[in-house]
């Protein structure tokens, strides 16, 4: 888990604004912090070091430093994308998944999103096009909020960081309050604040030419049904689960599994053990005291 934040504005702010926004996310990334400032563009990053611990500090750049990224998450298929990009002539300086994003953007632009598998929220600044791309993963595992008032664009992994920007308005959205009371959460794109939006899963925002547009890069499609016998279906599900678990085991730090006592988390832990060929540390959570009981 990492934390990202930043803003674009022609207005001048104290440098401590970006630092305060970034450090509000320290709990998401206790290992390192980094900043990018160039003209109207300001990006901040807090890092939890997991992959390429020594080499993939952020913000991270392409070969000529024209493209820069701040990234929270993990790209599970970064090895295959990396090999594809190297074959196309891109030069890598690190071994992690973050650098894949800047080179994939160089090669494909926003269409890169259709090639990614993983959980992510990131912001990419293209200085040649003067364009900012911020994106969120397919099902919204990683959070990302943004604010746009026509002159200031600000974003962050969490509301607490975004609210530290002096021009971000704090007016409560009463319709969002109603949704919370109805659903017990606030569905995207709303947030509790009227002028702050939660970026929807499988969506991106492109800022270019003083204008903001939102795009969707993926929609679930259940129309193509597989015609399989029961045994074939069982084997296919097992193979896909193992492939998925195996793709998430790239790490330079110790890994474990959080188990709830249900079938799904226990199955993931068992597959981790099979893939790694050794026991896996597991963790769960308990609460002391007694729950209130109604008559």
For each residue, the residues with C-beta under 8 A, 3 or more apart:
1: 28 29 48 72
2: 28 29 45 46 47 48 58 71 72 73 157
3: 22 25 26 27 28 29 45 46 72 156 157 158 161
4: 25 43 44 45 46 70 71 72 121 122 123 144 155 156 157
5: 18 21 22 24 25 43 44 45 70 154 155 156 157 161 162
6: 18 21 36 41 42 43 44 70 123 154 155 156
7: 13 17 18 21 42 152 153 154 155 165
8: 40 41 42 132 152 153 154 207
9: 13 40 151 152 153 154 167
10: 40 151
11: 151 152 167
12:
13: 7 9 17 18 42 165 166
14: 17
15: 18 19 37
16: 19 20
17: 7 13 14 20 21 42 164 165 166
18: 5 6 7 13 15 21 22 35 37 42 43 44
19: 15 16 22 23 35 44
20: 16 17 23 24 164
21: 5 6 7 17 18 24 25 44 156 161 162 164 165
22: 3 5 18 19 25 33 35 44 45 46 161
23: 19 20 26 33 46
24: 5 20 21 156 158 160 161 164
25: 3 4 5 21 22 28 29 44 46 156 157 158 161
26: 3 23 29 30 33 46
27: 3 30
28: 1 2 3 25 46 48 72 157 158
29: 1 2 3 25 26 32 33 45 46 47 48
30: 26 27 46 48
31: 47 48 49
32: 29 46 47 49 57 58
33: 22 23 26 29 44 45 46 47
34: 44 45 47 57 58 59 70
35: 18 19 22 42 43 44 45 59
36: 6 41 42 43 44 59 68 70 125
37: 15 18 41 42 43
38: 41 125 127
39:
40: 8 9 10
41: 6 8 36 37 38 125 127 132
42: 6 7 8 13 17 18 35 36 37
43: 4 5 6 18 35 36 37 59 68 70 123 125
44: 4 5 6 18 19 21 22 25 33 34 35 36 70
45: 2 3 4 5 22 29 33 34 35 58 59 70 71
46: 2 3 4 22 23 25 26 28 29 30 32 33
47: 2 29 31 32 33 34 57 58
48: 1 2 28 29 30 31
49: 31 32 53 252 253
50: 53 74 251 252 253
51: 56 74 95 96 97 250 251 252
52: 55 56 94 95 96 97 98 252
53: 49 50 56 252 253
54:
55: 52 93 94 95 96
56: 51 52 53 60 94 95 96 97 98 99
57: 32 34 47 60
58: 2 32 34 45 47 69 70 71 98
59: 34 35 36 43 45 68 69 70
60: 56 57 68 69 71 94 98 99 102
61: 65 66 67 68 69 102
62: 65 66 67 68 102 103 106
63: 90 91
64:
65: 61 62 68
66: 61 62 126 127 128
67: 61 62 102 105 106 124 125 126 127
68: 36 43 59 60 61 62 65 102 124 125 127
69: 58 59 60 61 98 101 102 105 122 123 124 125
70: 4 5 6 34 36 43 44 45 58 59 122 123
71: 2 4 45 58 60 98 101 120 121 122
72: 1 2 3 4 28 120 121 122 142 157
73: 2 118 119 120 121 122 137 141 142
74: 50 51 97 118 119 120 248 250
75: 78 81 97 100 101 116 117 118 120
76: 117 118 244 247 248
77: 80 81 115 116 117 118 247
78: 75 81 82 96 97 100 118
79: 82 83
80: 77 83 84
81: 75 77 78 84 85 100 104 115 116
82: 78 79 85 86 92 100
83: 79 80 86 87
84: 80 81 87 88
85: 81 82 88 90 92 100 103 104 107
86: 82 83 89 90 91 92
87: 83 84
88: 84 85 107
89: 86
90: 63 85 86 103 106 107
91: 63 86
92: 82 85 86 95 99 103
93: 55 99
94: 52 55 56 60 98 99
95: 51 52 55 56 92
96: 51 52 55 56 78 99
97: 51 52 56 74 75 78 100 101 118 250
98: 52 56 58 60 69 71 94 101 102
99: 56 60 92 93 94 96 102 103
100: 75 78 81 82 85 97 103 104
101: 69 71 75 97 98 104 105 112 122 124
102: 60 61 62 67 68 69 98 99 105 106 124
103: 62 85 90 92 99 100 106 107
104: 81 85 100 101 107 108 112 115 116
105: 67 69 101 102 108 109 110 112 124 126 133
106: 62 67 90 102 103
107: 85 88 90 103 104 112
108: 104 105 111 112 115
109: 105 112
110: 105 113 133 135 204 206 215 217
111: 108 114 115
112: 101 104 105 107 108 109 115 116
113: 110 116 135 204 217 218
114: 111 217 218
115: 77 81 104 108 111 112
116: 75 77 81 104 112 113 120 137
117: 75 76 77 247
118: 73 74 75 76 77 78 97 137
119: 73 74 137 141 142
120: 71 72 73 74 75 116 135 136 137 142
121: 4 71 72 73 134 135 136 137 142 143 144 157 199
122: 4 69 70 71 72 73 101 134 135
123: 4 6 43 69 70 132 133 134 155
124: 67 68 69 101 102 105 132 133 134
125: 36 38 41 43 67 68 69 131 132
126: 66 67 105 129 130 131 132 133
127: 38 41 66 67 68 130
128: 66
129: 126 208
130: 126 127 208 209
131: 125 126 206 207 208
132: 8 41 123 124 125 126 153 206 207 208
133: 105 110 123 124 126 204 205 206 207
134: 121 122 123 124 144 146 155 199 204 205 207
135: 110 113 120 121 122 144 199 203 204 205 217
136: 120 121 140 142 143 144 199 200 201 202 203 204
137: 73 116 118 119 120 121 140 141 142 201 202
138: 201 202 218
139: 201 202
140: 136 137 143 188 200 201 202
141: 73 119 137
142: 72 73 119 120 121 136 137 157
143: 121 136 140 157 158 198
144: 4 121 134 135 136 155 156 157 198 199
145: 155 156 157 158 159 162 191 196 197 198 199
146: 134 153 154 155 156 162 196 197 199 205
147: 152 153 154 155 162 165 168 169 195 196 197
148: 152 153 154 197 212
149: 152 167 169 195
150:
151: 9 10 11
152: 7 8 9 11 147 148 149 165 167 168
153: 7 8 9 132 146 147 148 207 212
154: 5 6 7 8 9 146 147 148 162 165 167 168
155: 4 5 6 7 123 134 144 145 146 147 162
156: 3 4 5 6 21 24 25 144 145 146 159 161 162
157: 2 3 4 5 25 28 72 121 142 143 144 145 161
158: 3 24 25 28 143 145 161 162
159: 145 156 162 163 191 192 193 196
160: 24 163 164
161: 3 5 21 22 24 25 156 157 158 164
162: 5 21 145 146 147 154 155 156 158 159 165 168 196
163: 159 160 168 170
164: 17 20 21 24 160 161
165: 7 13 17 21 147 152 154 162 168
166: 13 17
167: 9 11 149 152 154
168: 147 152 154 162 163 165 195 196
169: 147 149 193 194 195
170: 163 193
171: 193 194 195
172: 176 177 192 193 194
173: 176 177 190 191 192 193 194
174: 177 178
175: 178 179 190
176: 172 173 179 180 186 190 191 192 193 194
177: 172 173 174 180 181 192
178: 174 175 181 182
179: 175 176 182 183 186 187 190
180: 176 177 183 184 185 186 192
181: 177 178
182: 178 179
183: 179 180 186 187
184: 180
185: 180
186: 176 179 180 183 190 191 192 198
187: 179 183 190
188: 140 197 198 199 200 201
189: 197 198 199 200
190: 173 175 176 179 186 187 197 198
191: 145 159 173 176 186 196 197 198
192: 159 172 173 176 177 180 186 196
193: 159 169 170 171 172 173 176 196
194: 169 171 172 173 176
195: 147 149 168 169 171
196: 145 146 147 159 162 168 191 192 193
197: 145 146 147 148 188 189 190 191
198: 143 144 145 186 188 189 190 191
199: 121 134 135 136 144 145 146 188 189 203 204 205
200: 136 140 188 189 203 214 216
201: 136 137 138 139 140 188
202: 136 137 138 139 140 216 217 218 219
203: 135 136 199 200 214 215 216 217
204: 110 113 133 134 135 136 199 214 215 217
205: 133 134 135 146 199 212 213 214 215
206: 110 131 132 133 212 213 214 215
207: 8 131 132 133 134 153 211 212
208: 129 130 131 132 211 213
209: 130
210:
211: 207 208
212: 148 153 205 206 207
213: 205 206 208
214: 200 203 204 205 206
215: 110 203 204 205 206
216: 200 202 203 219
217: 110 113 114 135 202 203 204
218: 113 114 138 202
219: 202 216
220:
221: 224
222: 225
223:
224: 221
225: 222
226: 233 236
227:
228: 232 233 236
229: 232 233
230: 233 234
231: 234 235
232: 228 229 235 236
233: 226 228 229 230 236 237
234: 230 231 237 238
235: 231 232 238 239
236: 226 228 232 233 239 240
237: 233 234 240 241
238: 234 235 241 242
239: 235 236 242 243
240: 236 237 243 244
241: 237 238 244 245 267 271
242: 238 239 245 246 271 274 275
243: 239 240 246 247
244: 76 240 241 247 248
245: 241 242 248 249 268 271 272 275
246: 242 243 249 275
247: 76 77 117 243 244 250
248: 74 76 244 245
249: 245 246 255 272 275 276
250: 51 74 97 247
251: 50 51 254 255
252: 49 50 51 52 53
253: 49 50 53
254: 251 281
255: 249 251 272 280 281
256: 280 281 282 283
257: 265 268 269 272 280 281 282 283
258: 265 282 283 284 285
259: 265 266 269 282 283 284
260: 264 265 284
261: 265 266 284
262: 265 266
263: 266 267
264: 260 267 268
265: 257 258 259 260 261 262 268 269
266: 259 261 262 263 269 270
267: 241 263 264 270 271
268: 245 257 264 265 271 272
269: 257 259 265 266 272 273 280 282
270: 266 267 273 274
271: 241 242 245 267 268 274 275
272: 245 249 255 257 268 269 275 276 280
273: 269 270 276 277 278 279 280
274: 242 270 271 277
275: 242 245 246 249 271 272
276: 249 272 273 280
277: 273 274
278: 273
279: 273
280: 255 256 257 269 272 273 276
281: 254 255 256 257
282: 256 257 258 259 269
283: 256 257 258 259
284: 258 259 260 261
285: 258
286:
287:
288:
289:
290:
291:
292:
293:
294:
295:
